Amino acid sequence: MTTLYRDWKMAPGSEVDGFLFLTGFSGMGLDGTVSKDAATQIETAFDQVFSVLEEARMDASHIVEVTSYHIGLKEHLAVFKAIWGQRMCEPYPAWTAIEVAGFASDGVVIEMRVVAHR
């Protein structure tokens, strides 16, 4: 994720007082590819979130809040919920899902904002 830091001037995550605030991660891979499949994009976003958590020596149990932004929320909510169920663990975090009009990158249908606590 060096490119994010170097080119976009943003950290993948910033820790303050034991809270880790992650950059919003979308369905676009770090290589710039975007699958047309919503499930693949959701998995990609989760993979990037968990990569940052792992680097901080955290896991799903540390996540306290998630806000997910969606284009076509009703069309892929069941898929998101199923993947959420596979990737998350107790204690479950607070979660808000929001329908949006668009993202900066064409074809992206999902972005996740995550806060974790050590």
Secondary structure by P-SEA (a helix, b strand, c coil): ccccccccccccccccccbbbbcccccccccccccccaaaaaaaaaaaaaaaaaaaccccccccbbbbbbccccccaaaaaaaaaacccccccbbbbbbbcccccccccbbbbbbbcc
